[in-house]
């Protein structure tokens, strides 16, 4: 089964979404590692030489906010800095453990499109052949274009879905190390766009060339009828306030 490749559409607002998801992953990894070590957040803060307030800042802002503080957290949590910030590179897909206090929440349609815009690989599913036959599900690389899903493929291939076909398109992302993740489902109708000028503009986007090589002359557009999504996160825990040990003492 071949993959058809077209890059995802990354706009300015998508960059913010990508950054936010990175911050959520650091906070979630800290929670998982604390549970693994049987350590409280208070104890982590004390051992890392920071207050609880500052600990939350480091978790939630991550990135380049305070690299030294992140390094101290990694040492206390007994993991490499790269694992704390990026996850285990060798984590086998689907073998991670879920979060200890999961919360499943709905994504708004706007949030669904924001997440779709940060990814480039999804799965298109449709019914083929006789009535009652097994559905076909094919991975494709895609982009978001004018409120729809677009990809380029071989017209004779499995992803060359006929126009007017009812399809489902699914994209997801799971952090294997923390179990935090999301899934977006788009259902709609397939169109074969024929505006060559508009398609030329789409084809010039960065990464629009097929990774699989060969001729990919058919453009497929999924015009959405319904967009829905879910997000799994960890329920936040309330911790008793901790005196900021980095603040100067007011005692005489």
Secondary structure, DSSP 8 states (H G I E B T S, - for coil): ---B-------HHHHHHHHHHHHHHHHHHHHHHHHHHT--HHHHHHHHT--HHHHHHHHHH-TTS-HHHHHHHHHHHTS-HHHHHH--TT--TT-S---TTEEEEE--HHHHHHHHTT--EEEEEEE-SSTT--EEEEEEE-EE-SSSEEEEE-TTSTT---TT-EEEEEEEEE-TTT--EEEEEEEEEEE----HHHHHHHHTSTT-S-TT-S---EEEEEEEEEEEEEEEEE----------TTS-----
